[in-house]
Amino acid sequence: MEQYKREHKEQQPVLAICYDFDKTLSPDNMQAQGYIQSVGYDVDAFWKESDGLAGSNDMDQNLAYMLLMKKKAQGKVLFTRKKLEDYGARVSLFPGVEEWFERIRAYGAEHGVIVEHYILSSGLKEMIEGTSVAQKGAFKKIYASAFYYDADGVAEWPAQVVNYTNKTQFLFRIQKGVLDINDPGVNDYFPPDKLRVPFRNMVYIGDSDTDVVFTDVETGEQYIIGYITHGVTEKINLEKGKWYKVEGWGNLTLYPVSIRVE
């Protein structure tokens, strides 16, 4: 069996901050900041065609845009890993993002906390890798859609696609320190005291409005809080000793779990 490198539990607590990319760290979709224009396409027309391709072929929307990117590049730009990284270098970032990662890492270190930054994005890994922050080593791991490349570095086929639903598995990988995307250890049981990054030590920052719903298992009464919603802070009172089912609404995929309040 292949041996995978795994992260081990640290002596200090680890805080994992996980980020979406487009419209979270950057003000626009990364493909719309140079690539789409370079193949002679209007940005809105590109996404309309991509969505149509997905809808008419029962196709994942991310696979659709990846296919369209490759097709539209033919005869216009060399569709290579290097070229995608070059487009990534042009991607603009929100003010403050450039300094954010190291500043928060240093702040955590001052307080005895290891802060790690992760990307969970439906965008292109190669373009994210080309950004200035990634080039400086901001991210512990980048989980994003990616291509398979031939010996000349030309994109041939999707190697990985990340969408709303499967983002969840990467949170479990971070939790267990099983970061290699092919490591089946993500399915293994880890005792709570062996988890490298408990969920309570994770922060997810994104741009979508999402709700988390707590349902009283006995009565069915629901308590809803805004989650990852800009400008929203809410508190709910849950009773000790009761069981609640927790699930996500909106764009957040949170597999239903039952919790007991102690």
KAVEN-V281530 format. One record per residue. N is the residue number from 1. RES is the residue in one small letter. PSI is psi in degrees with one decimal (NA if undefined). Layout:
# KAVEN-V281530
N/RES/PSI + N/RES/PSI
This chain:
# KAVEN-V281530
1/m/136.0 + 2/e/138.5 + 3/q/128.0 + 4/y/143.7 + 5/k/128.2 + 6/r/150.2 + 7/e/136.6 + 8/h/158.0 + 9/k/135.7 + 10/e/161.8 + 11/q/-34.9 + 12/q/154.6 + 13/p/145.4 + 14/v/130.1 + 15/l/121.9 + 16/a/120.0 + 17/i/119.2 + 18/c/133.8 + 19/y/139.0 + 20/d/171.4 + 21/f/-64.2 + 22/d/128.8 + 23/k/14.4 + 24/t/-56.7 + 25/l/-26.2 + 26/s/145.2 + 27/p/-9.5 + 28/d/169.9 + 29/n/137.4 + 30/m/-34.4 + 31/q/-23.5 + 32/a/7.4 + 33/q/39.4 + 34/g/-46.0 + 35/y/-54.6 + 36/i/-41.2 + 37/q/-34.6 + 38/s/-21.5 + 39/v/14.2 + 40/g/29.8 + 41/y/146.0 + 42/d/138.9 + 43/v/-49.4 + 44/d/-38.1 + 45/a/-36.8 + 46/f/-49.1 + 47/w/-32.5 + 48/k/-43.1 + 49/e/-39.4 + 50/s/-46.2 + 51/d/-37.0 + 52/g/-39.3 + 53/l/-42.9 + 54/a/-46.0 + 55/g/-39.0 + 56/s/-9.9 + 57/n/13.4 + 58/d/46.5 + 59/m/146.1 + 60/d/135.2 + 61/q/-32.7 + 62/n/-38.7 + 63/l/-34.3 + 64/a/-45.9 + 65/y/-32.2 + 66/m/-41.5 + 67/l/-43.9 + 68/l/-38.2 + 69/m/-45.4 + 70/k/-42.7 + 71/k/-43.0 + 72/k/-18.0 + 73/a/-20.0 + 74/q/124.1 + 75/g/0.9 + 76/k/-50.3 + 77/v/151.1 + 78/l/117.6 + 79/f/78.9 + 80/t/165.9 + 81/r/-44.4 + 82/k/-41.8 + 83/k/-39.9 + 84/l/-38.0 + 85/e/-36.7 + 86/d/-40.9 + 87/y/-38.2 + 88/g/-34.2 + 89/a/-19.8 + 90/r/-9.2 + 91/v/129.0 + 92/s/153.3 + 93/l/153.0 + 94/f/151.5 + 95/p/134.1 + 96/g/-18.2 + 97/v/-39.0 + 98/e/-39.1 + 99/e/-12.8 + 100/w/-49.5 + 101/f/-47.5 + 102/e/-34.9 + 103/r/-43.9 + 104/i/-33.9 + 105/r/-44.3 + 106/a/-39.0 + 107/y/-41.7 + 108/g/-43.3 + 109/a/-37.3 + 110/e/-24.7 + 111/h/17.2 + 112/g/25.1 + 113/v/132.8 + 114/i/118.3 + 115/v/125.2 + 116/e/141.2 + 117/h/133.1 + 118/y/147.1 + 119/i/131.4 + 120/l/99.2 + 121/s/146.4 + 122/s/-5.5 + 123/g/-171.8 + 124/l/126.4 + 125/k/-42.3 + 126/e/-38.0 + 127/m/-39.4 + 128/i/-40.3 + 129/e/-25.0 + 130/g/-10.1 + 131/t/158.5 + 132/s/-37.7 + 133/v/-38.3 + 134/a/-37.5 + 135/q/-26.5 + 136/k/1.6 + 137/g/31.0 + 138/a/-31.2 + 139/f/134.6 + 140/k/-41.3 + 141/k/142.0 + 142/i/114.7 + 143/y/111.0 + 144/a/167.9 + 145/s/146.5 + 146/a/158.3 + 147/f/157.9 + 148/y/137.9 + 149/y/146.4 + 150/d/-174.5 + 151/a/-22.0 + 152/d/5.2 + 153/g/14.4 + 154/v/132.9 + 155/a/131.4 + 156/e/-36.0 + 157/w/149.7 + 158/p/130.8 + 159/a/-27.9 + 160/q/138.5 + 161/v/131.9 + 162/v/124.3 + 163/n/-174.2 + 164/y/-45.6 + 165/t/-49.7 + 166/n/2.7 + 167/k/-26.7 + 168/t/-39.9 + 169/q/-30.2 + 170/f/-28.9 + 171/l/-38.2 + 172/f/-36.1 + 173/r/-43.9 + 174/i/-42.7 + 175/q/-42.6 + 176/k/-6.8 + 177/g/18.4 + 178/v/77.4 + 179/l/-23.8 + 180/d/129.6 + 181/i/-19.9 + 182/n/1.0 + 183/d/114.3 + 184/p/-7.5 + 185/g/-12.5 + 186/v/-23.1 + 187/n/-6.4 + 188/d/152.2 + 189/y/132.5 + 190/f/125.6 + 191/p/147.0 + 192/p/-36.5 + 193/d/-4.6 + 194/k/-4.9 + 195/l/129.1 + 196/r/-41.9 + 197/v/92.8 + 198/p/152.4 + 199/f/-30.0 + 200/r/-15.5 + 201/n/19.2 + 202/m/142.2 + 203/v/131.0 + 204/y/126.7 + 205/i/119.0 + 206/g/-175.3 + 207/d/1.2 + 208/s/146.9 + 209/d/127.3 + 210/t/148.8 + 211/d/149.7 + 212/v/131.8 + 213/v/127.4 + 214/f/122.1 + 215/t/123.8 + 216/d/119.3 + 217/v/-33.7 + 218/e/-46.3 + 219/t/-18.8 + 220/g/0.7 + 221/e/138.2 + 222/q/144.1 + 223/y/124.0 + 224/i/132.1 + 225/i/145.8 + 226/g/141.3 + 227/y/131.7 + 228/i/41.2 + 229/t/117.7 + 230/h/128.0 + 231/g/3.7 + 232/v/126.2 + 233/t/122.2 + 234/e/151.4 + 235/k/145.4 + 236/i/153.4 + 237/n/114.6 + 238/l/143.2 + 239/e/139.7 + 240/k/143.7 + 241/g/-5.7 + 242/k/152.7 + 243/w/138.2 + 244/y/140.6 + 245/k/131.5 + 246/v/127.4 + 247/e/161.0 + 248/g/146.7 + 249/w/166.3 + 250/g/-142.0 + 251/n/-6.6 + 252/l/127.0 + 253/t/108.1 + 254/l/107.9 + 255/y/133.0 + 256/p/129.7 + 257/v/155.2 + 258/s/135.7 + 259/i/152.3 + 260/r/129.3 + 261/v/121.1 + 262/e/NA
